[in-house]
Amino acid sequence: MSLDSNRLRHTRSEEVPVKVASANRLDAVLPQRQQRTVASDQLVLGNNVLLPSRYRDGVSASLRRIPPAPPSVRERQVENIVASFLGSLERPLPEKRPLYHVVHLATEIAPVAKVGGLADVVTGLGKALQEKHHRVEIIIPKYKTLDTSLIKNFKKLEKHFFSYFDGAEHENVVWTGFVEGLRVYFIDPLHPAGFFNRGRIYCEPDDFKRFTYFSRASLEFLLQFGKRPHLIHCHDWPVAVVAPMYKFIYANAGLRAKIALTCHNFEPQGKESMEALMSCGIQFKAPLHKDHFQDNILADKINVLKSGLLHSDFITTVSPTHAREVLTPEGGEGLHTTLRSLTKKFYGIVNGIDDKVWDPATDSHLEHHFTADDLKGKELLKNKLRLRLGMAIQGIDARRPLVCCVSRLVPQKGVFLLRSAIFHTLNRGGQFILQGTSQIPEIKKEFDELAQQFEDHPHVRLILRCDETLTHNIFAAADIFVIPSMFEPCGLTQMYSMRYGTIPVVRKTGGLADSVFDVDQKYVAEEKRNGFTFNEPTEEALASTLDRAFWYFKEQPQWWKSLIQKVMRIDLSWDAAPIDQYLKLYEHTVEDGHPPASIS
């Protein structure tokens, strides 16, 4: 086994903490892990001749080993060696790429702790990196609601550790296991407030305290357990405080990592009083100034997302269009001036999807499977889903277009347009299925009443609960998937829908604009046209776009079938481009000390 293979193996020793003082003592310094590269030491040429692979640009390499051969063959063998060697100089060798140890800090991971798309991205990006042979570890809180049945080898580590908060040291228990093949550590604070012993992941009155505690505890865990990642990749505001905390506390305590921050949504930012931030040990004195945290709008509040942006080595958001949108006063949620000052380290990368989890040919959630070449299973699933939900499927009803949506019911998702889409679809002779949940009382009440209104309707169903099997069946059964978002940093549901041959109808914003291109837009290349789009966030614009989709569905059935097959063949995986863009950012930032000028 190579040195790098040994380095990447998960061993029990990784779970035993090194005896190191906590970061309250800044004189504790641990050795930085040496970076190595992966490349073959030898190149196998013809006739079992081995040469070193370190030559390029015409530099010759000495012969390492030539097997014994009779004199009559030796001349021919040498000729073959020379010919192979000279030929290899004309072919570029695979580029050596470093392997990295990447630790993701997040508040969600699919499928064990999922609220929205963040969970899918953390899992998908982690798996894609691991498939490229990088060492990936993920740290999240140990929630009471954690689905431990989906965690392999789930266990509590024997050793505990302490972290600072509110002027005292608090004990933390560490659990570990594998989620979708990824090593995950779950931080379980023994804090009297029971920060994660709640019935939900978000929307607690002390969210700011909960997640700043978790952020500090995560860094302390890395320090005390002897982990020395090349990169710490943070996701969204709950762990954005890691960036300044690392730079002004933990970099001096022994950690030597670069900090990446991916912002999946700029709307929640972590705004609180100055005193609330000091609970996790941050003191405002040079070189850490108050204005690094001060909110751009509310001068008496701090903003941890803003500070995370300033102190990260690079920032990404989840689509190029959204990266441009947040530079404007309309889209920047008050952070546009900060982001404009950081454009040299700010990038937009469209998320990928896990095409092994989301695959209609093998999906374990589906009773029937289908491919672009054989769509029979999709029609069977459409009828079975409607029958299961008590909807009409006989006679003329069998041919009605089925419009669906799976979404969090929040203002960002255009809930008033979703409501309008249900009634418009019904008026145009279609059927509608909505699956979603809301933690906003007014919206929850409105959709609870709507679900009751349509409880026995033959053409409409509202399922206001989470059910992963139902979700997969909705994507597979639907004809049309509607996403009328007010803004959408990336969006994954339009990609899932296309993977399952369901045509997206979307508002042209953020990542939706980067992934869905209207079938009637002549200036867009034919091969890229894959759905229906509208610009204005109005009921009229959505209705008009749905009408175009209904017309094609009813009047052009063969064209519609071709569109289904076309969207199913689009590569929307992490390997299609996103993973290489992230690796370019990682490599430049670690090797050169700064991110690249471009990731294209």
C-alpha positions in Angstrom: 0.0 0.0 0.0 1.3 3.4 -0.9 2.0 6.2 1.6 -1.1 8.1 0.5 -3.3 5.0 0.8 -2.0 4.6 4.4 -2.7 8.2 5.0 -6.3 8.0 3.8 -7.3 4.9 5.8 -9.7 5.3 8.6 -8.3 3.7 11.7 -9.3 3.7 15.3 -6.4 5.8 16.2 -8.1 8.7 14.4 -10.8 8.6 17.0 -8.5 8.9 20.0 -7.8 12.5 21.0 -4.2 13.7 21.3 -3.3 15.1 24.7 -3.3 18.8 23.8 -4.4 21.9 25.8 -7.6 23.5 24.5 -7.4 26.6 22.4 -7.7 28.8 25.5 -3.9 28.2 25.8 -2.4 29.6 22.6 1.0 28.1 23.2 -0.2 24.6 22.3 1.2 23.9 18.8 0.8 20.6 17.0 2.7 19.6 13.9 1.2 20.3 10.6 0.4 17.3 8.5 2.6 17.0 5.5 0.9 17.0 2.1 1.7 14.3 -0.4 0.8 13.8 -4.0 -0.5 10.7 -5.7 1.2 9.5 -8.8 2.6 6.3 -10.2 6.3 5.9 -9.4 6.8 3.9 -12.6 5.5 3.7 -16.1 5.0 0.3 -17.6 6.2 0.1 -21.2 6.1 -2.7 -23.8 8.0 -6.0 -23.1 7.6 -5.6 -19.3 10.1 -2.7 -19.1 9.6 -0.3 -16.2 10.6 3.3 -16.4 10.2 6.1 -13.9 7.2 8.3 -14.8 8.8 11.6 -13.6 9.9 12.7 -17.1 8.2 15.3 -19.2 9.1 18.1 -21.6 11.7 16.0 -23.3 13.7 15.1 -20.3 15.0 11.5 -20.5 14.6 8.9 -17.9 17.1 6.2 -17.0 16.1 2.6 -17.5 15.0 1.1 -14.2 14.7 -2.7 -15.0 15.0 -4.8 -18.2 14.2 -8.5 -17.8 16.8 -10.9 -19.1 16.5 -11.8 -22.8 18.5 -13.9 -25.2 21.1 -11.9 -27.2 19.1 -12.5 -30.4 16.1 -10.5 -28.9 18.0 -7.8 -27.1 18.4 -5.4 -30.1 14.7 -5.6 -30.8 13.8 -5.1 -27.2 16.0 -2.0 -27.0 14.4 -0.7 -30.1 10.9 -1.2 -28.6 12.0 0.6 -25.4 13.3 3.6 -27.4 10.2 3.7 -29.5 7.8 3.4 -26.5 9.8 6.1 -24.7 9.8 8.5 -27.5 6.1 7.9 -28.1 5.3 8.6 -24.5 7.0 12.0 -24.7 4.5 13.0 -27.3 1.5 12.0 -25.1 0.9 14.2 -22.1 1.0 12.3 -18.9 -1.9 12.4 -16.4 -1.4 15.5 -14.3 -0.4 14.8 -10.7 -3.0 16.2 -8.4 -2.6 16.5 -4.6 -4.8 14.6 -2.3 -6.5 16.7 0.4 -8.0 16.1 3.8 -11.3 18.1 3.8 -13.5 18.6 6.8 -17.0 19.9 6.2 -18.8 21.7 9.0 -22.6 21.8 8.5 -25.9 21.6 10.2 -27.5 19.0 7.9 -26.5 15.9 6.1 -28.7 13.7 4.0 -30.5 11.4 4.7 -30.1 11.4 8.5 -30.6 15.1 9.3 -32.3 16.9 6.4 -34.4 20.0 6.2 -33.6 21.2 2.6 -31.1 21.0 -0.2 -28.2 21.8 2.0 -28.3 18.3 3.4 -28.1 16.8 -0.2 -25.2 19.1 -1.2 -23.1 18.2 1.9 -23.6 14.5 1.2 -23.2 14.8 -2.6 -20.1 17.0 -2.5 -18.5 14.8 0.1 -19.1 11.6 -1.9 -17.8 13.2 -5.0 -14.6 14.3 -3.3 -14.2 10.9 -1.7 -14.6 9.2 -5.1 -11.6 11.3 -6.3 -9.6 9.7 -3.4 -9.6 12.7 -1.1 -10.1 12.2 2.6 -13.4 13.6 3.6 -14.9 14.0 7.1 -18.0 15.8 8.2 -19.0 17.3 11.5 -22.6 18.0 12.5 -24.5 18.4 15.8 -26.0 15.2 17.3 -29.6 16.1 17.1 -32.3 14.3 19.1 -34.1 13.9 15.7 -31.2 12.2 14.1 -32.2 9.1 12.1 -29.6 6.7 13.5 -31.0 3.7 11.6 -29.3 5.2 8.5 -25.9 5.5 10.1 -23.5 2.5 9.8 -21.3 1.5 12.7 -22.8 4.3 14.8 -21.0 4.4 18.2 -20.0 6.7 21.0 -16.3 7.4 21.4 -14.8 6.7 24.8 -13.0 10.0 25.0 -14.8 13.3 25.6 -13.5 16.8 25.2 -14.2 20.2 26.6 -14.9 23.5 24.8 -15.3 27.1 26.0 -18.6 28.9 26.0 -20.2 31.5 28.3 -17.1 31.9 30.4 -16.8 28.2 31.2 -15.5 24.9 29.9 -18.3 22.5 28.8 -18.0 18.7 28.2 -18.8 17.2 24.8 -19.5 13.6 23.8 -18.5 12.5 20.3 -20.4 10.0 18.3 -19.2 8.7 14.9 -20.4 6.5 12.0 -20.7 6.3 8.3 -23.5 8.1 6.3 -23.6 7.2 2.6 -20.0 5.9 3.0 -18.8 9.2 4.6 -17.1 9.4 8.0 -19.3 11.7 10.1 -18.6 13.0 13.6 -21.6 14.1 15.7 -21.0 16.6 18.5 -23.2 16.0 21.5 -22.8 18.9 24.1 -23.4 18.1 27.7 -24.6 21.7 28.2 -27.4 22.4 30.6 -29.4 24.2 27.8 -29.6 20.9 25.8 -28.8 22.7 22.6 -29.5 19.8 20.2 -31.9 17.8 22.4 -34.9 19.4 20.7 -37.6 18.3 18.4 -36.3 20.1 15.3 -33.1 21.3 13.7 -33.9 25.0 13.3 -36.3 27.7 14.4 -35.4 27.6 18.1 -35.3 30.9 19.9 -31.6 30.3 20.9 -30.4 29.2 17.4 -27.6 31.7 17.5 -26.2 30.3 20.8 -26.7 26.7 19.6 -24.7 27.1 16.5 -22.0 29.4 17.8 -21.5 26.8 20.5 -21.3 24.0 17.9 -18.8 26.1 15.8 -16.4 26.5 18.7 -16.8 22.9 19.8 -16.0 21.7 16.2 -12.7 23.5 16.1 -11.9 22.3 19.6 -12.6 18.8 18.5 -10.2 19.1 15.5 -7.5 20.5 17.7 -7.8 18.0 20.6 -8.3 14.9 18.4 -5.1 15.7 16.4 -6.9 16.3 13.1 -5.0 18.6 10.7 -7.1 19.0 7.6 -5.9 21.0 4.6 -9.3 22.7 4.3 -12.2 23.3 6.6 -15.3 23.8 4.4 -18.1 25.6 6.2 -21.8 25.8 5.0 -24.1 28.7 5.7 -24.4 31.2 8.5 -24.7 28.7 11.5 -21.0 27.9 11.1 -19.7 31.1 9.4 -18.3 32.2 12.7 -15.7 29.4 12.3 -13.7 31.6 9.8 -12.9 34.5 12.2 -12.7 32.2 15.2 -10.1 30.0 13.4 -8.1 33.0 12.2 -7.8 34.7 15.6 -7.8 31.7 18.0 -7.1 28.4 16.4 -4.5 29.2 13.8 -2.3 30.2 16.7 -3.2 27.0 18.6 -1.9 24.5 16.1 -4.4 24.2 13.3 -3.1 24.9 9.8 -6.1 24.9 7.4 -7.6 27.0 4.7 -11.2 28.1 5.3 -13.9 27.8 2.6 -17.4 29.1 3.0 -20.3 28.1 0.8 -23.4 30.2 1.2 -26.4 28.3 0.1 -28.8 31.1 1.0 -27.9 34.7 1.9 -31.2 35.5 3.5 -30.5 34.1 7.1 -27.3 35.7 8.3 -27.0 35.2 12.1 -27.6 38.7 13.4 -27.4 39.2 17.2 -26.1 41.5 19.9 -22.3 42.0 20.4 -22.6 40.3 23.8 -24.1 37.2 22.3 -21.0 36.7 20.1 -18.6 37.1 23.0 -20.2 34.0 24.5 -18.0 31.9 22.2 -14.8 33.6 23.3 -14.3 36.3 20.5 -12.9 39.5 21.9 -12.9 42.7 19.8 -9.4 43.9 19.8 -6.7 44.2 17.2 -6.4 42.5 14.8 -10.1 41.5 15.2 -12.1 44.7 14.8 -15.7 45.4 15.5 -16.4 46.4 11.9 -15.5 42.9 10.8 -18.8 41.8 12.4 -21.0 44.9 12.4 -24.1 44.5 10.3 -24.3 46.7 7.3 -27.9 47.8 8.1 -28.4 47.5 11.8 -25.4 49.2 13.4 -26.1 47.8 16.9 -26.1 44.2 15.6 -23.3 41.8 14.6 -23.6 39.6 11.5 -21.7 36.3 11.6 -22.2 35.6 7.9 -20.6 38.9 7.0 -17.6 38.1 9.2 -17.4 34.6 7.7 -17.3 36.2 4.2 -14.5 38.5 5.2 -12.3 36.0 6.9 -12.7 32.9 4.6 -10.0 32.1 2.1 -12.6 31.7 -0.6 -16.4 32.0 -0.8 -18.8 30.1 -3.1 -22.5 30.4 -3.7 -24.4 27.8 -5.6 -24.8 29.2 -9.1 -23.1 31.8 -11.3 -26.4 33.7 -11.8 -27.0 33.9 -8.0 -23.4 35.1 -7.5 -24.2 38.0 -9.8 -27.6 38.6 -8.2 -26.2 39.0 -4.7 -23.9 41.8 -5.8 -27.0 44.0 -6.3 -29.0 45.8 -3.6 -32.1 43.8 -4.6 -30.4 40.4 -4.2 -27.7 40.9 -1.7 -29.8 41.0 1.5 -27.7 43.9 2.8 -24.4 42.2 2.0 -23.9 43.4 -1.5 -21.3 46.0 -0.6 -19.3 43.5 1.3 -19.5 41.0 -1.5 -18.5 43.6 -4.1 -15.3 44.1 -2.1 -14.6 40.3 -2.2 -15.1 39.5 -5.8 -11.5 38.2 -6.2 -12.4 35.3 -3.9 -16.1 34.9 -4.7 -17.4 32.2 -7.1 -20.6 30.7 -8.3 -20.7 26.9 -8.8 -23.9 25.1 -9.7 -24.5 22.1 -7.4 -24.6 18.6 -8.8 -26.9 15.8 -7.8 -26.0 12.3 -6.6 -27.0 10.4 -9.7 -26.7 7.1 -7.9 -29.3 8.0 -5.3 -31.5 9.8 -7.9 -31.6 7.2 -10.6 -35.0 6.0 -12.0 -33.4 2.8 -13.3 -32.4 1.6 -9.8 -34.2 3.8 -7.2 -35.2 1.5 -4.3 -38.1 3.9 -3.4 -39.8 3.0 -6.7 -42.0 -0.1 -7.4 -41.2 0.2 -11.1 -38.1 1.4 -12.9 -37.6 3.1 -16.2 -34.9 4.7 -18.5 -34.9 7.2 -21.3 -35.2 4.2 -23.7 -38.0 2.5 -21.9 -40.6 4.8 -20.2 -43.3 2.2 -19.4 -42.4 2.3 -15.7 -43.0 6.1 -15.5 -46.6 5.7 -16.7 -47.2 2.8 -14.3 -45.9 5.0 -11.4 -48.1 7.9 -12.4 -51.2 5.7 -12.2 -50.1 4.0 -9.0 -49.3 7.2 -7.2 -52.7 8.8 -8.2 -54.5 5.6 -7.2 -52.7 5.5 -3.8 -53.7 9.1 -3.1 -57.3 8.6 -4.1 -57.2 10.6 -7.3 -59.1 9.9 -10.5 -57.3 7.8 -13.1 -60.1 6.2 -15.2 -61.2 7.2 -18.7 -60.4 10.8 -19.7 -58.7 11.2 -16.3 -55.9 8.8 -17.2 -54.7 11.3 -19.8 -54.7 14.5 -17.6 -51.3 16.2 -17.2 -50.0 15.6 -13.6 -48.3 18.8 -12.2 -46.3 18.4 -9.0 -44.2 20.4 -6.6 -42.0 19.3 -3.6 -40.9 22.3 -1.6 -40.4 24.0 1.7 -43.4 26.3 2.1 -41.6 29.6 2.8 -41.9 33.0 1.1 -38.7 32.4 -0.9 -40.4 29.5 -2.8 -43.2 31.7 -4.0 -46.0 30.1 -2.0 -48.7 32.5 -3.3 -47.7 31.4 -6.8 -47.9 27.8 -5.8 -51.4 28.3 -4.6 -52.3 30.0 -7.9 -50.7 27.1 -9.8 -53.0 24.6 -8.1 -56.2 26.4 -9.2 -54.9 27.2 -12.7 -53.9 23.6 -13.3 -57.4 22.4 -12.1 -59.1 25.0 -14.4 -57.1 23.7 -17.4 -58.0 20.1 -16.8 -54.9 19.0 -15.1 -54.1 17.3 -11.7 -51.8 18.7 -9.0 -49.9 17.1 -6.1 -48.0 19.3 -3.6 -45.7 17.9 -0.9 -44.3 20.4 1.5 -43.9 21.6 5.1 -43.8 25.0 6.8 -42.6 26.2 10.2 -44.1 29.6 9.6 -47.5 29.6 11.4 -49.4 31.8 8.9 -48.3 29.8 5.9 -48.8 26.5 7.7 -52.4 27.5 8.5 -53.1 28.6 5.0 -52.0 25.3 3.4 -53.6 23.2 6.2 -56.9 24.8 5.2 -56.2 24.3 1.5 -55.4 20.6 2.1 -58.7 20.2 3.9 -60.5 21.9 1.1 -59.1 19.4 -1.4 -59.2 16.4 0.9 -61.6 14.4 -1.3 -61.1 16.1 -4.6 -60.4 13.8 -7.5 -57.7 15.9 -9.0 -55.7 17.7 -6.2 -53.8 16.4 -3.2 -51.7 18.3 -0.6 -49.3 16.1 1.5 -48.0 18.4 4.2 -45.4 16.1 5.7 -41.9 14.7 5.0 -41.8 11.3 3.3 -38.7 10.4 1.3 -40.3 7.5 -0.5 -43.3 9.6 -1.5 -40.9 12.4 -2.7 -39.1 10.0 -5.1 -42.4 8.7 -6.4 -43.7 12.2 -7.1 -40.6 13.1 -9.1 -41.0 9.8 -11.0 -44.7 10.0 -11.6 -45.2 13.7 -12.6 -45.4 15.1 -16.1 -44.6 18.7 -15.1 -42.7 20.1 -12.0 -43.4 23.7 -11.0 -40.9 25.9 -9.2 -42.0 29.6 -9.0 -39.3 30.8 -6.6 -38.9 34.5 -5.7 -35.2 33.7 -5.6 -33.4 30.4 -5.8 -29.6 30.3 -5.1 -29.4 26.9 -6.9 -32.3 24.6 -6.6 -32.0 20.8 -6.8 -35.6 19.8 -7.4 -35.5 20.9 -11.1 -32.5 18.6 -11.5 -34.2 15.7 -9.7 -37.3 16.2 -11.9 -35.3 16.1 -15.1 -33.4 13.0 -14.0 -36.8 11.4 -13.7 -38.2 12.7 -17.0 -40.4 15.3 -15.5 -40.4 18.6 -17.3 -39.6 21.7 -15.2 -41.6 25.0 -15.3 -39.5 27.5 -13.4 -39.1 31.2 -12.7 -35.9 32.4 -14.3 -33.8 33.3 -11.3 -30.5 32.1 -9.7 -29.6 28.5 -10.3 -32.9 27.9 -12.1 -31.7 30.2 -14.8 -28.4 28.3 -15.0 -30.0 24.9 -15.4 -33.4 25.3 -17.2 -33.6 26.8 -20.7 -36.9 27.4 -22.4 -37.9 25.2 -25.3 -39.2 28.2 -27.2 -36.1 30.4 -26.8 -34.5 30.3 -30.3 -31.3 32.0 -29.2 -30.5 29.0 -26.9 -28.8 26.1 -28.5 -31.3 23.3 -29.3 -29.5 20.7 -27.2 -29.8 23.0 -24.1 -33.6 23.6 -24.3 -35.1 21.5 -21.5 -38.1 23.1 -19.9 -40.3 26.2 -19.6 -39.3 29.5 -17.9 -40.9 32.8 -17.0 -39.4 36.0 -15.7 -41.9 38.1 -13.7 -43.0 36.7 -10.3 -46.7 37.1 -11.2 -49.7 34.8 -11.4 -50.2 35.8 -15.0 -46.6 34.9 -16.1 -46.8 31.5 -14.4 -50.3 30.8 -15.9 -49.1 31.6 -19.4 -46.0 29.4 -19.0 -48.1 26.5 -17.7 -50.5 26.9 -20.6 -47.6 26.5 -23.1 -46.5 23.3 -21.3 -50.1 22.0 -21.3 -50.4 22.7 -25.1 -47.2 20.8 -25.9 -48.3 17.9 -23.6 -51.7 17.5 -25.2 -51.1 18.5 -28.8 -47.5 17.3 -29.4 -47.3 13.9 -27.6 -44.4 12.6 -29.6 -42.4 15.8 -29.2 -43.2 15.7 -25.4 -41.8 12.1 -25.3 -38.6 13.2 -27.0 -38.3 16.1 -24.5 -38.6 13.6 -21.6 -35.9 11.4 -23.1 -33.7 14.4 -23.8 -33.8 15.8 -20.2 -33.2 12.3 -18.7 -29.9 12.1 -20.7 -28.5 15.4 -19.3 -25.6 14.8 -17.0 -26.4 16.7 -13.8 -24.0 14.9 -11.5 -21.2 16.3 -9.5 -18.8 14.9 -12.1 -20.3 17.0 -14.9 -18.3 20.0 -13.8 -18.9 21.1 -10.2 -16.4 18.8 -8.5 -13.5 19.9 -10.8 -14.3 23.5 -10.0 -14.2 22.9 -6.3 -10.9 20.9 -6.7 -9.4 23.8 -8.6 -10.3 26.2 -5.8 -9.0 23.8 -3.1 -5.7 23.2 -5.0 -4.9 26.9 -5.7 -5.9 28.0 -2.2 -3.8 25.3 -0.5 -0.8 25.3 -2.9 -0.6 29.0 -3.8 -2.1 30.5 -0.7 -4.9 32.2 -2.6 -7.8 31.1 -4.9 -7.5 31.2 -8.7 -8.5 34.1 -10.9 -10.9 31.9 -12.7 -12.4 28.4 -12.2 -13.6 28.0 -15.8 
